[in-house]
Amino acid sequence: RTSCVHCARLRSKFRPFMLPPKWDDFPNSNDARCACGIWTLLAMAFIGYLSVATISFGESLQLPDQEDVYEVERQLPPVWIRLCELAALQAAINYSIFDHLVAKGRVNYVLPNGTEESFGVDFNVSQPEIFRPTPDFRCKRFSLNMRMPEEALMPYHVFEVGIQEPFHSKLSAMNGLYTRGLFFGPSLAENATNPHACQEEHLLKMWVPSSKLPGLRNVVMNVAPSQALWSDSLGGRQGAPCDDTHFFADISMVPEATVHGLDTKKFENQSVTARATLRMVVPISHQEIQVFHFHNDLVANTLSYIGKLVSATVIFKLMVSIFPQIRQKRYHFLTIIPWLSLGYESLEFEPLIDKSLP
């Protein structure tokens, strides 16, 4: 029995913190309405504050809150060239540049002893699978799959591209001496569809000369080898949007100047065989990689969330000072406001001892 009495007292002690005021504890019904209204507002504030804090905490777990940028010296992964066409245009004209593509690659570098090394290969353009870095483009990519020696000086990659003729009329320019519709760009990503690499490595556009024109059109692409890493304070990768990846940042194109005064008419009816006519050079002057390290501090975010919960609890605890403990005495407002029917004046007729107490 003693235990039951003790539990009853504990329930009465903590009731004001957990439950709304009891209607029967107020001699004035207007006082009861006002008290319940205040309790409802405080409860809504507590729930709203707690909901916002919880949503903010959930978002903080999915977004890195720190970014460190530094440089490291390491061997670069293989360099790729991406060749793309517009998916909508390809479907509209039922013509794919990939079916008429000629491509080859070469890498050159110098060793400290003065030896110059060069390796080249003709790409099998039908072998790579088509991928889509974005819904707008259909792409293939090619690489020599070579890692430069760490001691290599001034390495650069050369990719040469041509399109078999005749060009499709929708893509032809300048009486068939150029073709449009080819987009290209270098890549350092191991995964062709890595979202971060696809976002950073934007594509470039240039007309591809016909095989009727002499020589090749040269394009130099300036790039900054980079890497994106994600980690959290517990040793994992919470909040990482994708796998860690290498990529080329700050891609820019420096094409050769357009040749003015060239008599193109004498090349229009010339018969030629398909060959590479556009040369893309990717020079890499060093083996340094700029690292973008995104860090998610889970410990700090969790402690911040706990602090918000404590703050919300303190706000809700204010109800204890507004509503006295149950069964102490019948509730009434300290201030009497007759024109609002709030308050209770006839206190002298109440019994001195609360008979409801055990």
C-alpha positions in Angstrom: 0.0 0.0 0.0 2.9 2.3 0.9 4.3 1.7 -2.6 1.0 2.6 -4.3 0.7 5.8 -2.3 4.3 6.7 -3.3 3.6 6.0 -7.0 0.4 8.1 -6.8 2.3 11.0 -5.4 4.9 10.7 -8.2 2.2 10.7 -10.8 0.7 13.8 -9.3 4.1 15.5 -9.1 4.9 15.0 -12.8 1.4 15.4 -14.2 1.7 19.2 -14.8 4.8 18.6 -17.0 3.2 15.9 -19.2 -0.5 16.6 -19.3 -2.7 19.6 -19.8 -4.4 21.2 -16.8 -7.5 19.4 -15.5 -10.8 21.3 -16.1 -12.2 20.4 -12.7 -9.3 22.0 -10.9 -10.5 25.4 -11.8 -13.6 26.9 -10.0 -14.0 29.4 -12.9 -14.7 27.7 -16.2 -13.2 30.7 -18.1 -10.0 30.3 -16.1 -9.9 26.6 -17.2 -10.4 27.6 -20.8 -7.6 30.2 -20.6 -5.2 27.8 -18.9 -5.9 25.1 -21.4 -5.3 27.6 -24.2 -2.0 28.7 -22.8 -0.9 25.1 -22.4 -1.9 24.3 -26.0 0.2 27.2 -27.3 3.2 26.1 -25.3 2.8 22.5 -26.4 2.6 23.7 -30.0 5.7 25.8 -29.6 7.5 22.8 -28.1 6.5 20.4 -30.9 7.2 23.0 -33.6 10.7 23.8 -32.2 11.4 20.1 -31.8 10.3 19.3 -35.4 12.4 22.1 -36.9 15.4 21.0 -34.9 14.9 17.4 -36.0 14.6 18.3 -39.6 17.7 20.5 -39.4 19.6 17.7 -37.8 18.6 15.2 -40.5 19.7 17.7 -43.2 23.0 18.3 -41.5 23.7 14.5 -41.6 23.4 14.5 -45.4 25.4 17.7 -46.2 29.1 18.1 -45.5 29.6 21.3 -43.4 33.4 21.7 -43.9 35.6 22.0 -47.0 39.4 21.8 -47.1 41.4 22.5 -50.2 45.0 21.5 -50.4 47.5 20.1 -52.9 49.2 16.7 -52.9 51.8 15.2 -55.3 50.9 11.8 -56.6 50.7 9.8 -59.8 47.7 10.8 -62.0 45.1 8.2 -63.1 44.7 7.7 -66.9 43.3 10.6 -68.9 40.2 10.1 -71.0 38.6 12.1 -73.8 34.8 12.2 -74.0 33.1 12.6 -77.4 29.4 13.4 -77.2 26.4 14.2 -79.4 23.0 15.7 -78.6 20.5 12.9 -77.9 17.5 14.8 -79.2 19.2 15.7 -82.4 20.4 12.2 -83.0 16.9 10.8 -82.5 15.4 13.5 -84.8 17.7 12.9 -87.8 18.3 9.2 -87.1 22.0 9.8 -87.5 24.8 9.1 -85.0 28.2 10.6 -85.3 29.6 7.6 -83.4 28.8 5.4 -86.5 31.1 7.5 -88.6 33.8 8.3 -86.1 37.6 8.0 -86.5 39.7 8.4 -83.3 43.2 7.8 -82.1 45.4 8.9 -79.2 49.0 9.5 -78.2 50.9 10.3 -75.0 54.2 12.1 -74.9 56.6 12.9 -72.0 60.2 13.5 -71.3 62.3 11.7 -68.6 64.9 13.5 -66.5 67.7 11.9 -68.5 66.4 13.6 -71.7 64.8 10.5 -73.2 61.5 11.3 -75.0 58.8 8.7 -74.8 55.7 8.5 -77.1 53.0 5.9 -77.2 50.0 5.9 -79.6 47.0 3.7 -80.5 44.1 3.8 -82.9 40.8 3.5 -80.9 38.2 0.9 -81.8 35.3 3.4 -81.8 32.6 0.7 -81.7 33.9 -0.9 -78.5 33.2 1.7 -75.8 29.6 1.7 -74.5 27.4 4.8 -74.8 26.8 6.6 -71.5 24.8 9.7 -70.5 26.5 12.2 -68.2 23.3 14.2 -68.5 20.0 13.4 -70.2 20.9 15.7 -73.1 24.0 14.0 -74.3 25.1 10.5 -75.6 28.8 10.0 -75.0 31.6 7.6 -75.6 35.1 8.0 -74.0 38.5 6.8 -75.0 41.8 6.4 -73.2 45.3 4.9 -73.6 44.9 3.6 -70.0 48.4 4.7 -69.1 49.7 6.2 -65.9 52.5 8.6 -66.3 55.7 7.8 -64.5 56.2 10.0 -61.5 59.5 11.3 -62.8 57.9 12.2 -66.2 58.4 15.8 -67.2 55.8 17.8 -69.2 53.5 15.0 -70.1 50.7 15.7 -72.6 48.0 13.7 -74.2 47.0 14.0 -77.8 43.6 12.9 -79.2 42.8 13.1 -82.9 39.2 12.8 -84.2 37.7 12.7 -87.6 34.2 12.0 -89.1 33.6 9.9 -92.2 32.0 11.7 -95.1 29.7 12.8 -96.5 28.3 14.6 -93.5 24.6 14.6 -92.7 23.0 17.6 -94.3 21.6 18.7 -90.9 25.2 18.8 -89.5 27.0 20.1 -92.5 28.5 23.6 -92.5 30.4 25.7 -95.1 29.4 23.6 -98.1 30.3 20.4 -96.4 33.8 21.4 -95.3 32.9 21.3 -91.6 30.5 19.3 -89.5 28.6 20.4 -86.4 27.2 18.4 -83.5 30.3 17.0 -81.8 31.0 17.9 -78.2 34.1 16.9 -76.4 36.0 17.3 -73.2 38.8 15.6 -71.2 38.1 13.6 -68.1 40.1 12.2 -65.1 37.2 10.3 -63.5 37.4 6.6 -63.0 33.7 6.3 -63.4 32.2 7.9 -66.5 28.9 8.7 -64.8 30.1 9.9 -61.5 27.7 12.8 -60.7 30.4 15.1 -59.2 32.8 14.6 -62.1 30.0 15.1 -64.7 29.1 18.4 -63.0 32.7 19.7 -62.9 33.9 18.4 -66.3 31.9 20.5 -68.7 31.8 19.8 -72.4 33.2 21.9 -75.2 32.0 22.4 -78.8 33.9 22.9 -82.1 33.3 22.2 -85.7 35.2 19.3 -87.1 37.0 20.0 -90.4 36.4 17.8 -93.5 39.2 15.5 -94.7 39.2 17.7 -97.8 40.9 20.4 -95.9 44.7 20.1 -95.4 46.3 19.4 -92.1 44.5 19.3 -88.7 42.8 21.8 -86.6 44.6 22.0 -83.2 42.9 22.7 -79.9 44.7 23.0 -76.6 42.7 22.3 -73.5 43.9 23.7 -70.2 42.9 21.6 -67.2 43.5 21.4 -63.4 43.9 17.9 -62.1 41.7 17.6 -59.0 40.1 15.1 -56.6 37.0 15.1 -54.5 36.9 13.3 -51.2 34.2 12.9 -48.6 34.5 11.8 -44.9 32.9 12.2 -41.5 34.1 12.5 -38.0 33.4 8.8 -37.2 35.6 7.5 -40.0 32.8 6.9 -42.5 31.4 8.8 -45.5 28.0 10.0 -44.1 26.6 12.7 -46.4 28.7 11.8 -49.4 26.6 12.3 -52.6 28.7 9.9 -54.7 32.0 7.9 -54.7 35.3 9.7 -54.3 36.6 10.7 -57.7 39.3 12.4 -59.7 38.2 15.1 -62.2 39.5 18.0 -64.3 38.6 21.4 -63.0 38.6 24.7 -64.8 38.5 23.2 -68.3 39.2 25.9 -71.0 39.8 25.6 -74.7 42.4 27.5 -76.8 41.7 26.8 -80.4 44.0 27.8 -83.2 43.0 30.9 -85.1 40.6 30.6 -88.0 42.4 30.7 -91.3 41.2 33.7 -93.3 41.4 33.9 -97.0 41.5 30.2 -97.6 40.0 29.3 -100.9 37.6 26.5 -99.8 36.0 26.0 -103.3 38.9 24.0 -104.6 38.4 21.4 -101.8 34.7 21.0 -102.2 34.7 18.3 -104.8 37.9 16.6 -103.8 37.6 12.9 -103.0 39.4 11.8 -99.8 39.6 8.9 -97.3 38.4 9.3 -93.8 41.1 10.6 -91.4 41.6 12.5 -88.2 41.1 16.3 -88.8 40.7 17.6 -85.2 43.6 17.4 -82.8 43.0 17.9 -79.1 46.0 18.4 -76.8 45.8 18.1 -73.0 49.1 19.2 -71.5 49.7 18.4 -67.8 52.7 20.3 -66.5 53.0 18.6 -63.1 51.8 15.7 -61.0 50.2 17.8 -58.3 46.5 17.3 -57.6 44.2 19.8 -56.0 42.1 18.0 -53.4 38.7 19.1 -52.3 38.0 17.4 -49.0 34.4 17.6 -47.8 34.0 16.8 -44.1 30.8 16.1 -42.2 31.3 16.7 -38.4 28.7 14.2 -37.0 29.8 14.7 -33.4 29.3 18.5 -33.5 26.0 18.2 -35.3 24.7 15.7 -32.8 25.8 17.8 -29.8 24.1 20.8 -31.4 20.9 18.8 -31.8 21.0 17.7 -28.2 21.4 21.3 -27.1 18.4 22.3 -29.1 16.4 19.5 -27.4 17.4 20.7 -24.0 16.4 24.3 -25.0 13.0 23.1 -26.2 12.5 21.1 -22.9 13.3 24.3 -20.9 10.7 26.2 -22.8 8.1 23.5 -22.2 9.1 23.4 -18.5 7.8 26.9 -18.2 4.3 25.3 -17.9 5.3 24.1 -14.4 5.5 27.7 -13.2 2.2 28.6 -14.8 0.3 25.6 -13.5 0.9 24.6 -9.8 1.0 21.0 -8.7 -2.3 19.2 -8.9 -4.2 18.7 -5.6 -2.3 21.5 -3.8 -5.5 23.6 -4.0 -8.1 24.6 -6.5 -6.5 26.7 -9.2 -7.3 30.3 -9.8 -5.7 33.2 -11.6 -3.7 35.6 -9.4 -5.1 38.5 -11.3 -8.8 39.1 -11.4 -10.2 40.5 -14.7 -13.9 40.8 -14.2 -14.7 42.1 -17.8 -13.1 38.9 -19.1 -14.7 36.7 -16.4 -11.2 35.6 -15.2 -10.3 35.1 -11.6 -12.0 33.8 -8.5 -12.8 36.1 -5.5 -14.8 33.9 -3.1 -11.7 32.2 -1.6 -12.7 32.7 2.0 -15.5 30.1 1.8 -13.1 27.3 0.7 -12.2 24.7 3.3 -8.9 25.1 5.0 -8.0 21.4 4.5 -8.2 19.7 1.2 -10.3 16.6 2.0 -9.2 14.9 -1.2 -5.7 14.4 0.2 -5.0 11.0 1.6 
